[in-house]
């Protein structure tokens, strides 16, 4: 199985990217190939001026097409996900997440930002035709320490993240079985 991760924070280092790093290590420990992406892989002018022909964007789109799943992380600002992430998602083809399992992850200053995953990010993922959008993982900033070096998660957050990653793997396996059945029945 092949997974793309996308860190949607305009800052480096960031807590949301730290969660992705931990998720990537865990998934790789389960034998899953993970290709990490972040906003800094793209020329800011390409994003700002909506350059659909950007070389980095074309590579990213190709890797998404070949992936089984996507994990997207973002900080929550002003009750929504990062504007820089939205700019990138706006450049993707309409069906970019078709046949993909997507796990959203977010960090925010308080639990009051938790619903931003459901009310802000998930509608955009739906618009990109994600096959299955899993229940997201939200973390308060205080639950992540040392995010600029060797991140540590609070025990409850680590448990929720691992539970979500296990659910993600099961969803990828279901999708793989469904895809195999669809191919064999079409033959």
C-alpha positions as CSV (number, residue, x, y, z in Angstrom):
1,X,0.0,0.0,0.0
2,X,1.1,3.5,-0.8
3,X,0.1,6.6,1.2
4,X,0.8,10.3,0.6
5,X,1.1,12.6,3.6
6,X,0.5,16.4,3.2
7,X,1.6,18.8,5.9
8,X,-0.5,21.9,5.4
9,X,1.1,24.3,7.8
10,X,2.8,27.4,6.5
11,X,5.3,27.1,9.4
12,X,8.3,24.9,9.9
13,X,8.5,23.3,12.4
14,X,4.8,22.8,13.3
15,X,2.8,20.7,15.6
16,X,0.6,19.4,12.7
17,X,3.7,18.3,10.8
18,X,5.0,16.6,13.9
19,X,1.8,14.5,14.0
20,X,2.4,13.5,10.4
21,X,6.0,12.5,11.1
22,X,4.8,10.3,13.9
23,X,2.1,8.8,11.7
24,X,4.6,8.2,8.9
25,X,7.0,6.4,11.2
26,X,4.2,4.2,12.5
27,X,2.8,3.4,9.1
28,X,6.2,2.5,7.7
29,X,6.6,0.2,10.8
30,X,3.5,-1.6,9.5
31,X,5.1,-2.0,6.0
32,X,3.2,0.8,4.3
33,X,5.1,3.0,1.8
34,X,4.7,6.7,2.7
35,X,5.6,9.7,0.5
36,X,5.7,12.9,2.5
37,X,4.8,16.3,1.0
38,X,4.5,19.7,2.6
39,X,3.6,23.2,1.4
40,X,7.3,24.0,1.1
41,X,7.7,21.5,-1.8
42,X,5.8,24.0,-4.0
43,X,7.0,27.4,-5.2
44,X,4.9,29.9,-3.3
45,X,4.3,31.9,-6.5
46,X,2.9,28.8,-8.3
47,X,0.4,28.5,-5.5
48,X,-0.4,32.2,-5.2
49,X,-0.9,32.6,-9.0
50,X,-2.7,29.3,-9.5
51,X,-0.1,27.8,-11.9
52,X,-1.7,24.5,-12.8
53,X,1.3,23.6,-14.9
54,X,3.7,23.9,-12.0
55,X,6.2,21.0,-12.2
56,X,5.9,20.2,-8.5
57,X,2.1,20.2,-8.7
58,X,2.2,17.8,-11.6
59,X,4.5,15.4,-9.7
60,X,2.2,15.7,-6.7
61,X,-1.0,15.0,-8.7
62,X,0.7,11.9,-10.3
63,X,1.7,10.6,-6.9
64,X,-1.8,11.1,-5.5
65,X,-3.2,9.2,-8.4
66,X,-1.0,6.3,-7.7
67,X,-1.6,6.4,-3.9
68,X,-4.2,4.3,-2.0
69,X,-4.7,6.9,0.8
70,X,-3.9,10.4,1.9
71,X,-3.3,11.9,5.3
72,X,-3.6,15.6,5.5
73,X,-2.6,17.7,8.5
74,X,-3.3,21.3,9.2
75,X,-3.2,23.8,11.9
76,X,-6.6,25.5,12.6
77,X,-6.6,29.3,12.3
78,X,-9.7,31.4,12.8
79,X,-12.0,28.3,12.9
80,X,-10.7,26.9,9.6
81,X,-7.8,25.0,8.1
82,X,-4.7,26.9,6.8
83,X,-5.3,29.2,3.8
84,X,-2.1,28.0,2.2
85,X,-3.4,24.4,2.3
86,X,-6.7,25.6,0.7
87,X,-4.7,27.3,-2.1
88,X,-3.0,24.0,-2.9
89,X,-6.2,21.9,-2.7
90,X,-7.8,24.4,-5.1
91,X,-5.2,23.5,-7.7
92,X,-5.9,19.8,-7.6
93,X,-8.2,18.2,-10.3
94,X,-11.8,17.8,-9.3
95,X,-11.5,14.0,-8.8
96,X,-8.0,14.0,-7.2
97,X,-9.1,12.0,-4.2
98,X,-11.4,9.6,-6.1
99,X,-10.8,6.0,-4.8
100,X,-8.7,7.3,-1.9
101,X,-9.1,6.9,1.8
102,X,-8.4,10.2,3.5
103,X,-7.5,10.8,7.1
104,X,-7.6,14.5,8.2
105,X,-5.4,15.6,11.2
106,X,-5.5,19.0,12.8
107,X,-4.0,21.0,15.7
108,X,-5.4,24.0,17.4
109,X,-5.1,26.2,20.4
110,X,-8.1,24.8,22.1
111,X,-10.8,22.1,21.8
112,X,-13.1,24.9,20.5
113,X,-11.4,24.4,17.1
114,X,-12.2,20.7,16.9
115,X,-15.2,21.1,14.6
116,X,-13.2,22.9,12.0
117,X,-12.3,19.4,10.6
118,X,-16.0,18.6,10.0
119,X,-17.2,22.0,8.9
120,X,-14.2,23.4,7.0
121,X,-11.8,20.7,5.7
122,X,-14.2,17.7,5.1
123,X,-16.4,19.6,2.6
124,X,-13.3,20.4,0.5
125,X,-12.2,16.7,0.6
126,X,-15.7,15.7,-0.4
127,X,-15.5,18.2,-3.4
128,X,-12.3,16.4,-4.4
129,X,-14.3,13.1,-4.5
130,X,-12.6,11.3,-1.6
131,X,-14.0,7.8,-1.5
132,X,-13.9,7.6,2.3
133,X,-13.1,10.4,4.7
134,X,-12.3,9.0,8.1
135,X,-13.1,10.6,11.5
136,X,-10.3,13.1,11.9
137,X,-7.7,13.4,14.7
138,X,-7.7,16.8,16.5
139,X,-5.0,17.8,19.0
140,X,-4.8,20.8,21.2
141,X,-1.4,22.4,20.9
142,X,-0.6,21.6,24.5
143,X,-0.8,17.8,23.7
144,X,2.4,18.0,21.6
145,X,5.8,18.9,23.0
146,X,9.2,19.1,21.5
147,X,7.6,19.4,18.0
148,X,10.7,21.2,16.7
149,X,13.0,18.3,17.4
150,X,11.8,14.9,18.6
151,X,8.0,15.3,19.1
152,X,6.3,13.8,22.1
153,X,2.5,13.3,22.3
154,X,0.4,13.2,25.4
155,X,-0.7,9.6,26.1
156,X,-4.4,10.2,25.2
157,X,-3.4,11.9,21.9
158,X,-1.0,9.1,21.0
159,X,-3.7,6.5,21.7
160,X,-6.2,8.4,19.5
161,X,-3.6,8.8,16.7
162,X,-2.7,5.1,16.7
163,X,-6.4,4.1,16.8
164,X,-7.0,6.3,13.8
165,X,-4.1,4.9,11.9
166,X,-5.3,1.4,12.5
167,X,-8.7,2.4,11.2
168,X,-6.9,4.0,8.2
169,X,-5.1,0.7,7.4
170,X,-8.3,-1.3,7.7
171,X,-10.0,1.2,5.3
172,X,-7.1,0.8,2.8
173,X,-7.4,-3.0,3.0
174,X,-11.2,-2.8,2.3
175,X,-10.6,-0.5,-0.6
176,X,-7.9,-2.8,-2.0
177,X,-10.2,-5.8,-1.7
178,X,-13.0,-3.9,-3.4
179,X,-10.8,-2.7,-6.2
180,X,-9.5,-6.3,-6.8
181,X,-13.1,-7.6,-6.9
182,X,-14.1,-4.8,-9.3
183,X,-11.3,-5.7,-11.7
184,X,-12.0,-9.4,-11.6
185,X,-15.7,-9.0,-12.2
186,X,-15.0,-6.6,-15.1
187,X,-12.8,-9.3,-16.8
